[in-house]
């Protein structure tokens, strides 16, 4: 047999063995991308509610009306990009999530328009919106788990922990904005009836930051990112732990956005190193 024939046979076997590996890698990358987008969708959903509370509490300041629109547009774009699901369970949950999102988005737009035209909103529709947001978050969390289960792709530990920290920071910002707005004289927590107080959530945030800082897998880059996040946290930590004193919603809203931005960059660093 000629050397050319042997080379052709070798290339054929190499191609046969590499195709399954390539397909697996492509599927894994697709699932990782879906998980990231779904996480970002959850942040956008949380933020849209916080934007509404800020809009209410800041007496109809139009910058927050624009923020509501931006958060909803971001969420819609992320949801629209979630097209490849690894199994039937995740496909069914995605269909449910799409329905819930459309309903929630419509409710929020109606309330924002009502606030713009009337200058106030009734408590019950706002409570319903907050409840719908909680359902949306729960459903998206279920889908996040289902994608990992069906794809066999598990988000690495520090990547997941930093993503959860972003969601926690956003939840704290939403609760602080809600308390500052005091819609109808009542505070509506983003976590429902059994949620923790703002100072308890702030303590949880500090504990997780300590855990992230102590992780031996940290690189010089991630340690620098953690330090920058912690510096921003110091600007609002006292206000959060003493939330019943002077209210500073603008400050908390501003720095929470920056902290979340830092945490998302950090989780990207962790993901790039698969840690």
Secondary structure by P-SEA (a helix, b strand, c coil): ccaaaaaaaaaaaaaaaaaaaaaaaaaaaaaaaaaaaaaaaaaaaaaaaaaaaaaaaacccaaaaaaaaaaaaaaaaaaaaccccccaaaaaaaaaaaaaaaaaaaaaaaaaaaaaacccccaaaaaaaaaaaaaaaaaaaaaaaaaaaaacccccaaaaaaaaaaaaaaaaaaaaaaaaaccccbbbbccccccccaaaaaaaaaaaaaaaaacccccaaaaaaaaaaaaaaaacaaaaaaccccccaaaaaaaaaaaaaaaaaaaaaaaaacc
